[in-house]
């Protein structure tokens, strides 16, 4: 199922070479994901009073919890 998030472009010099680029929809989705991740990380740092070690522990716990779901 194509969601039109990436496009494949062949090289003009060598047709065996292809590069992948985000489409507008792909770029929009990427920006949305980045914004959500930034918000989550900032929230964690706020909850632990910007304690780097504690923030990393919280992030690791969230990551592991995602595998158990």
SEDOFI-484099 format. One record per residue: x negated, y, z of N, C-alpha, C in turn. Coordinates in Angstrom, 3 decimals. Example, Ala and Ser with C-alpha at 12.3 -4.5 7.8 and 13.67 -1.06 7.14 Angstrom:
nx:-13.190 ny:-5.690 nz:7.800 cax:-12.300 cay:-4.500 caz:7.800 cx:-13.200 cy:-3.300 cz:7.800
nx:-12.850 ny:-2.250 nz:7.080 cax:-13.670 cay:-1.060 caz:7.140 cx:-12.900 cy:0.030 cz:7.870
END
This chain:
nx:-0.847 ny:-1.174 nz:0.000 cax:0.000 cay:0.000 caz:0.000 cx:-0.897 cy:1.243 cz:0.000
nx:-0.747 ny:2.042 nz:-0.969 cax:-1.572 cay:3.228 caz:-1.101 cx:-0.937 cy:4.406 cz:-0.375
nx:-1.747 ny:5.055 nz:0.445 cax:-1.255 cay:6.239 caz:1.158 cx:-1.878 cy:7.502 cz:0.585
nx:-2.685 ny:7.349 nz:-0.474 cax:-3.342 cay:8.475 caz:-1.127 cx:-4.163 cy:9.309 cz:-0.155
nx:-4.959 ny:8.629 nz:0.667 cax:-5.802 cay:9.325 caz:1.634 cx:-7.226 cy:9.514 cz:1.109
nx:-7.645 ny:8.633 nz:0.200 cax:-8.970 cay:8.751 caz:-0.399 cx:-8.864 cy:8.601 cz:-1.909
nx:-9.868 ny:9.142 nz:-2.591 cax:-9.954 cay:8.953 caz:-4.026 cx:-11.353 cy:8.456 cz:-4.352
nx:-11.435 ny:7.652 nz:-5.378 cax:-12.702 cay:7.091 caz:-5.829 cx:-13.131 cy:7.839 cz:-7.081
nx:-14.369 ny:8.320 nz:-7.079 cax:-14.875 cay:9.071 caz:-8.225 cx:-16.122 cy:8.368 cz:-8.746
nx:-16.125 ny:8.058 nz:-10.027 cax:-17.272 cay:7.406 caz:-10.662 cx:-18.331 cy:8.439 cz:-11.010
nx:-19.577 ny:8.009 nz:-10.907 cax:-20.699 cay:8.871 caz:-11.256 cx:-20.752 cy:9.067 cz:-12.761
nx:-21.112 ny:10.254 nz:-13.189 cax:-21.289 cay:10.518 caz:-14.616 cx:-22.556 cy:9.855 cz:-15.142
nx:-23.542 ny:9.620 nz:-14.268 cax:-24.822 cay:9.050 caz:-14.681 cx:-24.816 cy:7.532 cz:-14.703
nx:-24.069 ny:6.929 nz:-13.781 cax:-24.054 cay:5.470 caz:-13.672 cx:-22.666 cy:5.047 cz:-13.202
nx:-21.914 ny:4.438 nz:-14.077 cax:-20.521 cay:4.075 caz:-13.774 cx:-20.405 cy:3.033 cz:-12.658
nx:-21.512 ny:2.389 nz:-12.300 cax:-21.476 cay:1.436 caz:-11.184 cx:-21.408 cy:2.164 cz:-9.842
nx:-21.810 ny:3.424 nz:-9.861 cax:-21.834 cay:4.217 caz:-8.628 cx:-20.492 cy:4.925 cz:-8.459
nx:-19.909 ny:4.716 nz:-7.312 cax:-18.627 cay:5.350 caz:-7.014 cx:-18.739 cy:6.011 cz:-5.640
nx:-18.141 ny:7.160 nz:-5.504 cax:-18.096 cay:7.836 caz:-4.205 cx:-16.644 cy:7.984 cz:-3.787
nx:-16.439 ny:7.967 nz:-2.502 cax:-15.098 cay:8.129 caz:-1.947 cx:-14.983 cy:9.507 cz:-1.335
nx:-13.860 ny:10.148 nz:-1.586 cax:-13.590 cay:11.486 caz:-1.057 cx:-12.192 cy:11.505 cz:-0.467
nx:-12.025 ny:12.273 nz:0.600 cax:-10.693 cay:12.448 caz:1.167 cx:-9.844 cy:13.301 cz:0.226
nx:-8.594 ny:12.911 nz:0.081 cax:-7.640 cay:13.746 caz:-0.639 cx:-7.143 cy:14.815 cz:0.334
nx:-6.272 ny:15.687 nz:-0.114 cax:-5.693 cay:16.696 caz:0.789 cx:-4.975 cy:16.005 cz:1.938
nx:-4.176 ny:14.956 nz:1.623 cax:-3.483 cay:14.217 caz:2.684 cx:-4.476 cy:13.549 cz:3.630
nx:-5.550 ny:12.987 nz:3.083 cax:-6.580 cay:12.363 caz:3.907 cx:-7.266 cy:13.369 cz:4.807
nx:-7.558 ny:14.527 nz:4.259 cax:-8.194 cay:15.583 caz:5.036 cx:-7.254 cy:16.084 cz:6.135
nx:-5.974 ny:16.225 nz:5.811 cax:-4.992 cay:16.649 caz:6.817 cx:-4.908 cy:15.637 cz:7.955
nx:-4.879 ny:14.343 nz:7.621 cax:-4.824 cay:13.300 caz:8.643 cx:-6.097 cy:13.315 cz:9.487
nx:-7.240 ny:13.456 nz:8.851 cax:-8.513 cay:13.523 caz:9.565 cx:-8.529 cy:14.701 cz:10.546
nx:-8.052 ny:15.847 nz:10.102 cax:-7.996 cay:17.019 caz:10.982 cx:-7.059 cy:16.790 cz:12.159
nx:-5.933 ny:16.129 nz:11.915 cax:-4.973 cay:15.831 caz:12.986 cx:-5.601 cy:14.894 cz:14.019
nx:-6.273 ny:13.851 nz:13.534 cax:-6.918 cay:12.898 caz:14.444 cx:-7.995 cy:13.597 cz:15.261
nx:-8.809 ny:14.420 nz:14.606 cax:-9.867 cay:15.149 caz:15.322 cx:-9.290 cy:16.058 cz:16.390
nx:-8.198 ny:16.740 nz:16.078 cax:-7.568 cay:17.638 caz:17.057 cx:-7.051 cy:16.848 cz:18.254
nx:-6.438 ny:15.687 nz:17.998 cax:-5.920 cay:14.862 caz:19.094 cx:-7.056 cy:14.336 cz:19.961
nx:-8.160 ny:13.928 nz:19.338 cax:-9.309 cay:13.434 caz:20.098 cx:-9.911 cy:14.546 cz:20.951
nx:-10.037 ny:15.735 nz:20.374 cax:-10.588 cay:16.869 caz:21.105 cx:-9.718 cy:17.199 cz:22.311
nx:-8.417 ny:17.204 nz:22.100 cax:-7.482 cay:17.481 caz:23.200 cx:-7.624 cy:16.449 cz:24.309
nx:-7.733 ny:15.177 nz:23.940 cax:-7.860 cay:14.104 caz:24.920 cx:-9.157 cy:14.251 cz:25.713
nx:-10.263 ny:14.511 nz:25.020 cax:-11.557 cay:14.651 caz:25.685 cx:-11.567 cy:15.862 cz:26.609
nx:-11.029 ny:16.975 nz:26.144 cax:-10.966 cay:18.171 caz:26.993 cx:-10.128 cy:17.917 cz:28.232
nx:-9.035 ny:17.185 nz:28.084 cax:-8.176 cay:16.862 caz:29.215 cx:-8.920 cy:16.009 cz:30.241
nx:-9.665 ny:15.034 nz:29.759 cax:-10.426 cay:14.173 caz:30.672 cx:-11.458 cy:14.995 cz:31.427
nx:-12.187 ny:15.865 nz:30.722 cax:-13.186 cay:16.693 caz:31.396 cx:-12.544 cy:17.607 cz:32.431
nx:-11.378 ny:18.155 nz:32.127 cax:-10.684 cay:18.999 caz:33.103 cx:-10.302 cy:18.198 cz:34.340
nx:-9.835 ny:16.953 nz:34.130 cax:-9.396 cay:16.119 caz:35.249 cx:-10.535 cy:15.708 cz:36.179
nx:-11.766 ny:15.731 nz:35.667 cax:-12.913 cay:15.324 caz:36.499 cx:-13.843 cy:16.509 cz:36.785
nx:-13.306 ny:17.715 nz:36.687 cax:-14.061 cay:18.939 caz:36.971 cx:-15.385 cy:19.003 cz:36.197
nx:-15.315 ny:18.617 nz:34.924 cax:-16.470 cay:18.660 caz:34.011 cx:-17.657 cy:17.806 cz:34.453
nx:-17.389 ny:16.770 nz:35.238 cax:-18.433 cay:15.824 caz:35.653 cx:-18.683 cy:14.863 cz:34.489
nx:-19.848 ny:15.007 nz:33.846 cax:-20.167 cay:14.247 caz:32.636 cx:-20.068 cy:12.738 cz:32.871
nx:-20.692 ny:12.249 nz:33.935 cax:-20.701 cay:10.810 caz:34.204 cx:-19.288 cy:10.279 cz:34.419
nx:-18.494 ny:10.985 nz:35.200 cax:-17.127 cay:10.549 caz:35.465 cx:-16.287 cy:10.604 cz:34.187
nx:-16.505 ny:11.623 nz:33.363 cax:-15.769 cay:11.740 caz:32.104 cx:-16.080 cy:10.555 cz:31.193
nx:-17.352 ny:10.162 nz:31.136 cax:-17.736 cay:9.022 caz:30.293 cx:-17.115 cy:7.726 cz:30.807
nx:-17.033 ny:7.593 nz:32.132 cax:-16.375 cay:6.414 caz:32.708 cx:-14.895 cy:6.391 cz:32.329
nx:-14.246 ny:7.547 nz:32.413 cax:-12.823 cay:7.642 caz:32.051 cx:-12.615 cy:7.300 cz:30.575
nx:-13.482 ny:7.835 nz:29.725 cax:-13.377 cay:7.546 caz:28.290 cx:-13.578 cy:6.060 cz:28.017
nx:-14.560 ny:5.465 nz:28.686 cax:-14.816 cay:4.034 caz:28.514 cx:-13.608 cy:3.216 cz:28.974
nx:-13.027 ny:3.594 nz:30.098 cax:-11.840 cay:2.888 caz:30.604 cx:-10.692 cy:2.968 cz:29.606
nx:-10.477 ny:4.153 nz:29.028 cax:-9.422 cay:4.325 caz:28.016 cx:-9.687 cy:3.449 cz:26.801
nx:-10.946 ny:3.384 nz:26.391 cax:-11.342 cay:2.586 caz:25.234 cx:-11.060 cy:1.106 cz:25.482
nx:-11.483 ny:0.612 nz:26.647 cax:-11.276 cay:-0.798 caz:26.987 cx:-9.792 cy:-1.093 cz:27.123
nx:-9.051 ny:-0.175 nz:27.732 cax:-7.612 cay:-0.374 caz:27.909 cx:-6.925 cy:-0.536 cz:26.545
nx:-7.424 ny:0.148 nz:25.535 cax:-6.855 cay:0.035 caz:24.197 cx:-6.998 cy:-1.367 cz:23.619
nx:-8.057 ny:-2.071 nz:23.988 cax:-8.246 cay:-3.444 caz:23.510 cx:-7.311 cy:-4.414 cz:24.220
nx:-6.964 ny:-4.099 nz:25.446 cax:-6.117 cay:-5.004 caz:26.230 cx:-4.640 cy:-4.851 cz:25.919
nx:-4.276 ny:-3.771 nz:25.281 cax:-2.848 cay:-3.528 caz:24.989 cx:-2.329 cy:-4.458 cz:23.923
END
